Amino acid sequence: MPVKLSSASEMLNNFAAALDPSHRNTALGIAQLVMLGELAVNQALDNVEVKA
């Protein structure tokens, strides 16, 4: 079951578009960290062995 952090990343990207350039890069950086977090969690879940 994949983790759905992509919607948080999408919201941050939309929010960043409304910001002035000095703050836009910060919001985009946070969105990128959220995306990397999603990838890390999904990779960890791929390595979890579910016991019946």
PQR file with spaces between the fields and no chain letter, atoms N, CA, C, O and H, PARSE charges and radii, in Angstrom:
ATOM       1  N    MET     1       0.840   -1.168    0.000 -0.4000 1.5000
ATOM       2  CA   MET     1       0.000    0.000    0.000 -0.0000 2.0000
ATOM       3  C    MET     1       0.899    1.250    0.000  0.5500 1.7000
ATOM       4  O    MET     1       1.572    1.520    0.994 -0.5500 1.4000
ATOM       5  N    PRO     2       0.915    2.005   -1.093 -0.5600 1.5000
ATOM       6  CA   PRO     2       1.775    3.186   -1.161  0.2800 2.0000
ATOM       7  C    PRO     2       1.254    4.315   -0.284  0.5500 1.7000
ATOM       8  O    PRO     2       0.047    4.464   -0.091 -0.5500 1.4000
ATOM       9  N    VAL     3       2.158    5.088    0.231 -0.4000 1.5000
ATOM      10  CA   VAL     3       1.807    6.254    1.037 -0.0000 2.0000
ATOM      11  C    VAL     3       1.478    7.404    0.096  0.5500 1.7000
ATOM      12  O    VAL     3       2.175    7.608   -0.898 -0.5500 1.4000
ATOM      13  H    VAL     3       3.138    4.967    0.075  0.4000 1.0000
ATOM      14  N    LYS     4       0.438    8.149    0.394 -0.4000 1.5000
ATOM      15  CA   LYS     4      -0.013    9.236   -0.490 -0.0000 2.0000
ATOM      16  C    LYS     4       0.376   10.592    0.079  0.5500 1.7000
ATOM      17  O    LYS     4      -0.452   11.310    0.639 -0.5500 1.4000
ATOM      18  H    LYS     4      -0.127    7.983    1.201  0.4000 1.0000
ATOM      19  N    LEU     5       1.638   10.923   -0.076 -0.4000 1.5000
ATOM      20  CA   LEU     5       2.099   12.258    0.283 -0.0000 2.0000
ATOM      21  C    LEU     5       2.142   13.164   -0.929  0.5500 1.7000
ATOM      22  O    LEU     5       2.457   14.349   -0.822 -0.5500 1.4000
ATOM      23  H    LEU     5       2.310   10.340   -0.531  0.4000 1.0000
ATOM      24  N    SER     6       1.824   12.602   -2.081 -0.4000 1.5000
ATOM      25  CA   SER     6       1.892   13.391   -3.308 -0.0000 2.0000
ATOM      26  C    SER     6       0.893   14.544   -3.288  0.5500 1.7000
ATOM      27  O    SER     6       1.146   15.589   -3.889 -0.5500 1.4000
ATOM      28  H    SER     6       1.569   11.639   -2.168  0.4000 1.0000
ATOM      29  N    SER     7      -0.240   14.367   -2.603 -0.4000 1.5000
ATOM      30  CA   SER     7      -1.202   15.470   -2.534 -0.0000 2.0000
ATOM      31  C    SER     7      -0.633   16.628   -1.716  0.5500 1.7000
ATOM      32  O    SER     7      -0.890   17.788   -2.038 -0.5500 1.4000
ATOM      33  H    SER     7      -0.445   13.519   -2.115  0.4000 1.0000
ATOM      34  N    ALA     8       0.133   16.336   -0.663 -0.4000 1.5000
ATOM      35  CA   ALA     8       0.775   17.399    0.111 -0.0000 2.0000
ATOM      36  C    ALA     8       1.802   18.123   -0.750  0.5500 1.7000
ATOM      37  O    ALA     8       1.912   19.348   -0.702 -0.5500 1.4000
ATOM      38  H    ALA     8       0.341   15.394   -0.401  0.4000 1.0000
ATOM      39  N    SER     9       2.541   17.367   -1.524 -0.4000 1.5000
ATOM      40  CA   SER     9       3.518   17.972   -2.422 -0.0000 2.0000
ATOM      41  C    SER     9       2.828   18.850   -3.465  0.5500 1.7000
ATOM      42  O    SER     9       3.310   19.939   -3.779 -0.5500 1.4000
ATOM      43  H    SER     9       2.452   16.372   -1.563  0.4000 1.0000
ATOM      44  N    GLU    10       1.719   18.387   -3.993 -0.4000 1.5000
ATOM      45  CA   GLU    10       0.964   19.156   -4.988 -0.0000 2.0000
ATOM      46  C    GLU    10       0.409   20.443   -4.373  0.5500 1.7000
ATOM      47  O    GLU    10       0.437   21.495   -5.011 -0.5500 1.4000
ATOM      48  H    GLU    10       1.328   17.503   -3.739  0.4000 1.0000
ATOM      49  N    MET    11      -0.088   20.364   -3.153 -0.4000 1.5000
ATOM      50  CA   MET    11      -0.587   21.569   -2.488 -0.0000 2.0000
ATOM      51  C    MET    11       0.529   22.582   -2.281  0.5500 1.7000
ATOM      52  O    MET    11       0.325   23.781   -2.470 -0.5500 1.4000
ATOM      53  H    MET    11      -0.111   19.509   -2.635  0.4000 1.0000
ATOM      54  N    LEU    12       1.704   22.107   -1.897 -0.4000 1.5000
ATOM      55  CA   LEU    12       2.840   23.012   -1.722 -0.0000 2.0000
ATOM      56  C    LEU    12       3.256   23.652   -3.042  0.5500 1.7000
ATOM      57  O    LEU    12       3.595   24.835   -3.080 -0.5500 1.4000
ATOM      58  H    LEU    12       1.870   21.132   -1.744  0.4000 1.0000
ATOM      59  N    ASN    13       3.230   22.887   -4.109 -0.4000 1.5000
ATOM      60  CA   ASN    13       3.568   23.445   -5.423 -0.0000 2.0000
ATOM      61  C    ASN    13       2.570   24.528   -5.833  0.5500 1.7000
ATOM      62  O    ASN    13       2.961   25.567   -6.365 -0.5500 1.4000
ATOM      63  H    ASN    13       2.955   21.926   -4.078  0.4000 1.0000
ATOM      64  N    ASN    14       1.279   24.282   -5.583 -0.4000 1.5000
ATOM      65  CA   ASN    14       0.261   25.282   -5.906 -0.0000 2.0000
ATOM      66  C    ASN    14       0.429   26.524   -5.035  0.5500 1.7000
ATOM      67  O    ASN    14       0.287   27.647   -5.519 -0.5500 1.4000
ATOM      68  H    ASN    14       0.962   23.438   -5.151  0.4000 1.0000
ATOM      69  N    PHE    15       0.729   26.328   -3.765 -0.4000 1.5000
ATOM      70  CA   PHE    15       0.951   27.442   -2.853 -0.0000 2.0000
ATOM      71  C    PHE    15       2.171   28.254   -3.282  0.5500 1.7000
ATOM      72  O    PHE    15       2.157   29.484   -3.241 -0.5500 1.4000
ATOM      73  H    PHE    15       0.844   25.415   -3.372  0.4000 1.0000
ATOM      74  N    ALA    16       3.214   27.556   -3.691 -0.4000 1.5000
ATOM      75  CA   ALA    16       4.447   28.236   -4.116 -0.0000 2.0000
ATOM      76  C    ALA    16       4.186   29.148   -5.313  0.5500 1.7000
ATOM      77  O    ALA    16       4.803   30.206   -5.438 -0.5500 1.4000
ATOM      78  H    ALA    16       3.225   26.556   -3.724  0.4000 1.0000
ATOM      79  N    ALA    17       3.282   28.742   -6.178 -0.4000 1.5000
ATOM      80  CA   ALA    17       2.984   29.557   -7.363 -0.0000 2.0000
ATOM      81  C    ALA    17       2.392   30.915   -6.983  0.5500 1.7000
ATOM      82  O    ALA    17       2.507   31.879   -7.741 -0.5500 1.4000
ATOM      83  H    ALA    17       2.781   27.883   -6.076  0.4000 1.0000
ATOM      84  N    ALA    18       1.756   30.990   -5.805 -0.4000 1.5000
ATOM      85  CA   ALA    18       1.138   32.243   -5.363 -0.0000 2.0000
ATOM      86  C    ALA    18       2.105   33.135   -4.591  0.5500 1.7000
ATOM      87  O    ALA    18       1.771   34.274   -4.264 -0.5500 1.4000
ATOM      88  H    ALA    18       1.662   30.208   -5.190  0.4000 1.0000
ATOM      89  N    LEU    19       3.291   32.631   -4.300 -0.4000 1.5000
ATOM      90  CA   LEU    19       4.244   33.384   -3.484 -0.0000 2.0000
ATOM      91  C    LEU    19       5.157   34.245   -4.345  0.5500 1.7000
ATOM      92  O    LEU    19       5.326   34.007   -5.541 -0.5500 1.4000
ATOM      93  H    LEU    19       3.562   31.705   -4.565  0.4000 1.0000
ATOM      94  N    ASP    20       5.737   35.244   -3.706 -0.4000 1.5000
ATOM      95  CA   ASP    20       6.742   36.034   -4.403 -0.0000 2.0000
ATOM      96  C    ASP    20       8.018   35.196   -4.506  0.5500 1.7000
ATOM      97  O    ASP    20       8.216   34.262   -3.729 -0.5500 1.4000
ATOM      98  H    ASP    20       5.600   35.437   -2.735  0.4000 1.0000
ATOM      99  N    PRO    21       8.874   35.529   -5.458 -0.5600 1.5000
ATOM     100  CA   PRO    21      10.050   34.682   -5.725  0.2800 2.0000
ATOM     101  C    PRO    21      10.960   34.421   -4.525  0.5500 1.7000
ATOM     102  O    PRO    21      11.587   33.365   -4.445 -0.5500 1.4000
ATOM     103  N    SER    22      11.036   35.365   -3.599 -0.4000 1.5000
ATOM     104  CA   SER    22      11.932   35.158   -2.455 -0.0000 2.0000
ATOM     105  C    SER    22      11.452   34.042   -1.539  0.5500 1.7000
ATOM     106  O    SER    22      12.262   33.426   -0.845 -0.5500 1.4000
ATOM     107  H    SER    22      10.526   36.223   -3.663  0.4000 1.0000
ATOM     108  N    HIS    23      10.154   33.771   -1.523 -0.4000 1.5000
ATOM     109  CA   HIS    23       9.616   32.703   -0.695 -0.0000 2.0000
ATOM     110  C    HIS    23       9.261   31.449   -1.495  0.5500 1.7000
ATOM     111  O    HIS    23       9.099   30.367   -0.930 -0.5500 1.4000
ATOM     112  H    HIS    23       9.496   34.271   -2.087  0.4000 1.0000
ATOM     113  N    ARG    24       9.146   31.602   -2.786 -0.4000 1.5000
ATOM     114  CA   ARG    24       8.759   30.478   -3.647 -0.0000 2.0000
ATOM     115  C    ARG    24       9.753   29.325   -3.564  0.5500 1.7000
ATOM     116  O    ARG    24       9.350   28.164   -3.492 -0.5500 1.4000
ATOM     117  H    ARG    24       9.278   32.480   -3.245  0.4000 1.0000
ATOM     118  N    ASN    25      11.044   29.635   -3.573 -0.4000 1.5000
ATOM     119  CA   ASN    25      12.054   28.574   -3.517 -0.0000 2.0000
ATOM     120  C    ASN    25      11.980   27.786   -2.227  0.5500 1.7000
ATOM     121  O    ASN    25      12.224   26.579   -2.225 -0.5500 1.4000
ATOM     122  H    ASN    25      11.370   30.578   -3.632  0.4000 1.0000
ATOM     123  N    THR    26      11.650   28.443   -1.132 -0.4000 1.5000
ATOM     124  CA   THR    26      11.506   27.742    0.144 -0.0000 2.0000
ATOM     125  C    THR    26      10.346   26.750    0.077  0.5500 1.7000
ATOM     126  O    THR    26      10.486   25.597    0.485 -0.5500 1.4000
ATOM     127  H    THR    26      11.452   29.424   -1.133  0.4000 1.0000
ATOM     128  N    ALA    27       9.212   27.197   -0.434 -0.4000 1.5000
ATOM     129  CA   ALA    27       8.048   26.310   -0.544 -0.0000 2.0000
ATOM     130  C    ALA    27       8.332   25.151   -1.500  0.5500 1.7000
ATOM     131  O    ALA    27       7.926   24.018   -1.239 -0.5500 1.4000
ATOM     132  H    ALA    27       9.099   28.134   -0.765  0.4000 1.0000
ATOM     133  N    LEU    28       9.020   25.426   -2.593 -0.4000 1.5000
ATOM     134  CA   LEU    28       9.351   24.354   -3.539 -0.0000 2.0000
ATOM     135  C    LEU    28      10.346   23.368   -2.930  0.5500 1.7000
ATOM     136  O    LEU    28      10.284   22.170   -3.206 -0.5500 1.4000
ATOM     137  H    LEU    28       9.349   26.346   -2.805  0.4000 1.0000
ATOM     138  N    GLY    29      11.255   23.869   -2.110 -0.4000 1.5000
ATOM     139  CA   GLY    29      12.185   22.983   -1.412 -0.0000 2.0000
ATOM     140  C    GLY    29      11.463   22.076   -0.436  0.5500 1.7000
ATOM     141  O    GLY    29      11.794   20.895   -0.326 -0.5500 1.4000
ATOM     142  H    GLY    29      11.305   24.842   -1.887  0.4000 1.0000
ATOM     143  N    ILE    30      10.482   22.609    0.274 -0.4000 1.5000
ATOM     144  CA   ILE    30       9.689   21.793    1.200 -0.0000 2.0000
ATOM     145  C    ILE    30       8.901   20.748    0.424  0.5500 1.7000
ATOM     146  O    ILE    30       8.799   19.600    0.857 -0.5500 1.4000
ATOM     147  H    ILE    30      10.212   23.568    0.185  0.4000 1.0000
ATOM     148  N    ALA    31       8.344   21.135   -0.716 -0.4000 1.5000
ATOM     149  CA   ALA    31       7.608   20.176   -1.549 -0.0000 2.0000
ATOM     150  C    ALA    31       8.524   19.047   -2.008  0.5500 1.7000
ATOM     151  O    ALA    31       8.114   17.888   -2.064 -0.5500 1.4000
ATOM     152  H    ALA    31       8.427   22.068   -1.067  0.4000 1.0000
ATOM     153  N    GLN    32       9.757   19.393   -2.333 -0.4000 1.5000
ATOM     154  CA   GLN    32      10.714   18.369   -2.759 -0.0000 2.0000
ATOM     155  C    GLN    32      11.055   17.424   -1.605  0.5500 1.7000
ATOM     156  O    GLN    32      11.196   16.219   -1.816 -0.5500 1.4000
ATOM     157  H    GLN    32      10.089   20.335   -2.287  0.4000 1.0000
ATOM     158  N    LEU    33      11.188   17.955   -0.395 -0.4000 1.5000
ATOM     159  CA   LEU    33      11.445   17.106    0.769 -0.0000 2.0000
ATOM     160  C    LEU    33      10.273   16.161    1.042  0.5500 1.7000
ATOM     161  O    LEU    33      10.476   15.004    1.409 -0.5500 1.4000
ATOM     162  H    LEU    33      11.073   18.933   -0.223  0.4000 1.0000
ATOM     163  N    VAL    34       9.056   16.654    0.862 -0.4000 1.5000
ATOM     164  CA   VAL    34       7.877   15.799    1.032 -0.0000 2.0000
ATOM     165  C    VAL    34       7.910   14.667    0.017  0.5500 1.7000
ATOM     166  O    VAL    34       7.631   13.516    0.356 -0.5500 1.4000
ATOM     167  H    VAL    34       8.891   17.594    0.564  0.4000 1.0000
ATOM     168  N    MET    35       8.252   14.990   -1.230 -0.4000 1.5000
ATOM     169  CA   MET    35       8.328   13.971   -2.275 -0.0000 2.0000
ATOM     170  C    MET    35       9.398   12.930   -1.951  0.5500 1.7000
ATOM     171  O    MET    35       9.174   11.733   -2.127 -0.5500 1.4000
ATOM     172  H    MET    35       8.479   15.924   -1.505  0.4000 1.0000
ATOM     173  N    LEU    36      10.556   13.382   -1.479 -0.4000 1.5000
ATOM     174  CA   LEU    36      11.619   12.448   -1.105 -0.0000 2.0000
ATOM     175  C    LEU    36      11.201   11.587    0.080  0.5500 1.7000
ATOM     176  O    LEU    36      11.544   10.406    0.149 -0.5500 1.4000
ATOM     177  H    LEU    36      10.738   14.355   -1.336  0.4000 1.0000
ATOM     178  N    GLY    37      10.459   12.180    1.012 -0.4000 1.5000
ATOM     179  CA   GLY    37       9.935   11.409    2.134 -0.0000 2.0000
ATOM     180  C    GLY    37       8.974   10.323    1.672  0.5500 1.7000
ATOM     181  O    GLY    37       9.004    9.201    2.178 -0.5500 1.4000
ATOM     182  H    GLY    37      10.181   13.138    0.956  0.4000 1.0000
ATOM     183  N    GLU    38       8.128   10.656    0.717 -0.4000 1.5000
ATOM     184  CA   GLU    38       7.199    9.670    0.163 -0.0000 2.0000
ATOM     185  C    GLU    38       7.958    8.512   -0.484  0.5500 1.7000
ATOM     186  O    GLU    38       7.608    7.348   -0.290 -0.5500 1.4000
ATOM     187  H    GLU    38       8.103   11.568    0.306  0.4000 1.0000
ATOM     188  N    LEU    39       8.990    8.835   -1.246 -0.4000 1.5000
ATOM     189  CA   LEU    39       9.788    7.791   -1.889 -0.0000 2.0000
ATOM     190  C    LEU    39      10.464    6.899   -0.851  0.5500 1.7000
ATOM     191  O    LEU    39      10.501    5.679   -1.011 -0.5500 1.4000
ATOM     192  H    LEU    39       9.274    9.781   -1.404  0.4000 1.0000
ATOM     193  N    ALA    40      10.994    7.498    0.206 -0.4000 1.5000
ATOM     194  CA   ALA    40      11.675    6.726    1.249 -0.0000 2.0000
ATOM     195  C    ALA    40      10.709    5.808    1.985  0.5500 1.7000
ATOM     196  O    ALA    40      11.031    4.651    2.256 -0.5500 1.4000
ATOM     197  H    ALA    40      10.963    8.489    0.336  0.4000 1.0000
ATOM     198  N    VAL    41       9.532    6.318    2.306 -0.4000 1.5000
ATOM     199  CA   VAL    41       8.538    5.503    3.008 -0.0000 2.0000
ATOM     200  C    VAL    41       8.060    4.372    2.120  0.5500 1.7000
ATOM     201  O    VAL    41       7.925    3.241    2.585 -0.5500 1.4000
ATOM     202  H    VAL    41       9.270    7.257    2.086  0.4000 1.0000
ATOM     203  N    ASN    42       7.804    4.650    0.858 -0.4000 1.5000
ATOM     204  CA   ASN    42       7.359    3.592   -0.053 -0.0000 2.0000
ATOM     205  C    ASN    42       8.430    2.523   -0.236  0.5500 1.7000
ATOM     206  O    ASN    42       8.115    1.336   -0.325 -0.5500 1.4000
ATOM     207  H    ASN    42       7.914    5.569    0.479  0.4000 1.0000
ATOM     208  N    GLN    43       9.683    2.936   -0.291 -0.4000 1.5000
ATOM     209  CA   GLN    43      10.765    1.961   -0.408 -0.0000 2.0000
ATOM     210  C    GLN    43      10.857    1.107    0.855  0.5500 1.7000
ATOM     211  O    GLN    43      11.070   -0.103    0.769 -0.5500 1.4000
ATOM     212  H    GLN    43       9.938    3.900   -0.219  0.4000 1.0000
ATOM     213  N    ALA    44      10.702    1.716    2.011 -0.4000 1.5000
ATOM     214  CA   ALA    44      10.724    0.965    3.261 -0.0000 2.0000
ATOM     215  C    ALA    44       9.561   -0.020    3.313  0.5500 1.7000
ATOM     216  O    ALA    44       9.725   -1.156    3.757 -0.5500 1.4000
ATOM     217  H    ALA    44      10.529    2.698    2.081  0.4000 1.0000
ATOM     218  N    LEU    45       8.381    0.416    2.858 -0.4000 1.5000
ATOM     219  CA   LEU    45       7.225   -0.484    2.850 -0.0000 2.0000
ATOM     220  C    LEU    45       7.426   -1.654    1.911  0.5500 1.7000
ATOM     221  O    LEU    45       6.907   -2.743    2.157 -0.5500 1.4000
ATOM     222  H    LEU    45       8.248    1.340    2.497  0.4000 1.0000
ATOM     223  N    ASP    46       8.174   -1.446    0.836 -0.4000 1.5000
ATOM     224  CA   ASP    46       8.461   -2.543   -0.086 -0.0000 2.0000
ATOM     225  C    ASP    46       9.308   -3.624    0.578  0.5500 1.7000
ATOM     226  O    ASP    46       9.288   -4.780    0.156 -0.5500 1.4000
ATOM     227  H    ASP    46       8.595   -0.561    0.636  0.4000 1.0000
ATOM     228  N    ASN    47      10.054   -3.246    1.617 -0.4000 1.5000
ATOM     229  CA   ASN    47      10.927   -4.186    2.297 -0.0000 2.0000
ATOM     230  C    ASN    47      10.311   -4.814    3.535  0.5500 1.7000
ATOM     231  O    ASN    47      10.952   -5.624    4.204 -0.5500 1.4000
ATOM     232  H    ASN    47      10.070   -2.307    1.959  0.4000 1.0000
ATOM     233  N    VAL    48       9.074   -4.449    3.847 -0.4000 1.5000
ATOM     234  CA   VAL    48       8.383   -4.991    5.017 -0.0000 2.0000
ATOM     235  C    VAL    48       7.762   -6.324    4.648  0.5500 1.7000
ATOM     236  O    VAL    48       7.097   -6.455    3.621 -0.5500 1.4000
ATOM     237  H    VAL    48       8.553   -3.791    3.303  0.4000 1.0000
ATOM     238  N    GLU    49       7.988   -7.303    5.495 -0.4000 1.5000
ATOM     239  CA   GLU    49       7.392   -8.620    5.287 -0.0000 2.0000
ATOM     240  C    GLU    49       6.153   -8.730    6.164  0.5500 1.7000
ATOM     241  O    GLU    49       6.243   -8.658    7.389 -0.5500 1.4000
ATOM     242  H    GLU    49       8.528   -7.196    6.330  0.4000 1.0000
ATOM     243  N    VAL    50       4.995   -8.904    5.529 -0.4000 1.5000
ATOM     244  CA   VAL    50       3.738   -8.982    6.249 -0.0000 2.0000
ATOM     245  C    VAL    50       3.539  -10.428    6.717  0.5500 1.7000
ATOM     246  O    VAL    50       3.615  -11.365    5.923 -0.5500 1.4000
ATOM     247  H    VAL    50       4.922   -8.962    4.534  0.4000 1.0000
ATOM     248  N    LYS    51       3.285  -10.591    8.008 -0.4000 1.5000
ATOM     249  CA   LYS    51       3.015  -11.914    8.559 -0.0000 2.0000
ATOM     250  C    LYS    51       1.517  -12.142    8.617  0.5500 1.7000
ATOM     251  O    LYS    51       0.753  -11.264    9.018 -0.5500 1.4000
ATOM     252  H    LYS    51       3.222   -9.829    8.654  0.4000 1.0000
ATOM     253  N    ALA    52       1.117  -13.321    8.216 -0.4000 1.5000
ATOM     254  CA   ALA    52      -0.315  -13.657    8.194 -0.0000 2.0000
ATOM     255  C    ALA    52      -0.845  -13.957    9.577  0.5500 1.7000
ATOM     256  O    ALA    52      -2.029  -14.257    9.732 -0.5500 1.4000
ATOM     257  H    ALA    52       1.738  -14.034    7.891  0.4000 1.0000
